[in-house]
Amino acid sequence: MEIPINAMSALRWERIQGDRVYIGNHLAATLEGDKARGFIIRYPYKEGNGYAPNITRALRKIRIDYWSRRGL
């Protein structure tokens, strides 16, 4: 998976390992899909999935959801 430089935020301790997205030490979500079809976002802590047409939007949705749950 090719990730644009502006998609990740080092200041928020974000990283992708395989299909898993971590923020700090916490698993924030898993991604399924590719550049042509878009990405399905699977959250480990709630029912339902999300969809984003590209990796940048997928990471943005994961980030917003994660930090809103943390109350920050």
MOVEN-V354572 format. One line per field, one symbol per residue. ss: DSSP state (H for helix, E for strand, L for the rest). psi: psi as a letter, one per 30 degrees, with the letter a starting at -180 (. if undefined). A space follows every 50 residues. Layout:
ss: ???
psi: ???
This chain:
ss: LLLLHHHLLHHHLEEEELLEEEELLEEEEEEEEELLLEEEEELLLLLLEE EELLHHHHHHHHHHHHHHHHLL
psi: kkkkefeljffghklkjbgkkkjbgkjelkkkaaeefakkkkkfglllll kkfleeeeeeeeeeeefeefg.
